[in-house]
Amino acid sequence: MKTEPPGNQHANPLGVAAIGYAFMGKSHSNAWRNVASFFDVPAFEQKVLVGRDATQVAEAAAKYGWAESATDWRSVIERDDIHIVDICAPGWMHAEIAIAALAAGKHVLVEKPLANTLGEAELMVAAAVEARTRGVRSMIGFNYRRVPALALAKELIAEGRLGTIRHVRAAYLQDWLADDQSPMTWRLRKETAGSGALGDIASHAIDQIQYLTGQTILEASGVLKTFVTQRPGPGGLEDVTVDDAAWATFWLTGEMGASVEASRVATGQKNSLKLEIYGTSGSLTFDLEALNELNFLDATVPVREQGFRRILVNEPEHPYLEAWWPQGHIIGWEHTFTHQIRDFLTAIAADESPSPSFEDGLQVQRVLDAVEASARNKSTITAVEDKSLVSEGA
């Protein structure tokens, strides 16, 4: 087993392996294929795409720009020509693959949420901490940190433009399960998905609340609901064992409150992450379905002049946008993954820890766990353990 740190000491390009070729695998592959065309990043090669179905993964590899395909991730991470492992597989596989890859001396990027269980997430953090002593880097893929409008929101908040933040409202709403006849998938089984709307999309909202404000969630009160308890599968109706929707309220450091609503049965909402951030000196609002726009209210100007103003986040002065198109030419959801790969590669080249870290992912996992525990106990306010793990973002 190779344990040498695969940093920028290599004269040859960094070899990349991606594990998973479906929705997230396609999204990440698109980013790997395009990032070097727009950003100055260390040299790398798309070596191998890994999946369970040999025929389908071979077809995906050819389509998405990978040199080859494989079905055995264990043999791939042992290869000397692989330096980065990008985990796009379902959550139940994250811990085993990430821990093995870090032990083999490979830099690891893993999709959110970090794992399906709190115990698995803690093991992943322990592996990441140990790997750092060998110069091996790891990052969790909360890609919405790389939406330019939200990166700008982070800058405005850090500059004090909102004053003291008092509360945040977040709602992540989708409708792909609104139809009772939508078929059963791995995302609807507890053993493969960990949770439903809570872990799948509320995790993004929770990360944004903590990342943007710089505050840590200390307590949670939650409700989970499964509206459609059975869905059609290959052999007939199967039990749905995760939530369709989740509601939670939080208390954070800095005397700040927050609320999150997440649903995959919100008819008419396709992929809407709405954020509202209210401070003593100003406010911000954002909706992912208009991801090039940020709305800002400056409460320090006279009342007669106050009002939300729309910032079209397409200027070269805005985060990441110097690499793209002339101002006013909007970018899309897929660009967030390109930005994510750019930041991951530049951190590796600089021998720095990328952000968000596995510790950040563990903090979100602890919040998810507290919401589930609260929901089981009639929404009792539940403490979030280990309150010092949220780090500043990239």
PyMOL commands that set and color helices and strands:
alter all, ss='L'
color gray80, all
select helices_A, chain A and resi 23-38+54-64+73-77+91-103+118-132+143-146+148-158+186-188+190-193+197-213+253-255+288-290+303-305+321-323+335-349+358-376
alter helices_A, ss='H'
color red, helices_A
select strands_A, chain A and resi 14-19+44-50+68-70+84-87+107-111+138-141+165-173+217-225+230-233+236-239+245-252+256-263+272-279+282-287+293-298+309-312+382-383
alter strands_A, ss='S'
color yellow, strands_A
deselect
rebuild
show_as cartoon
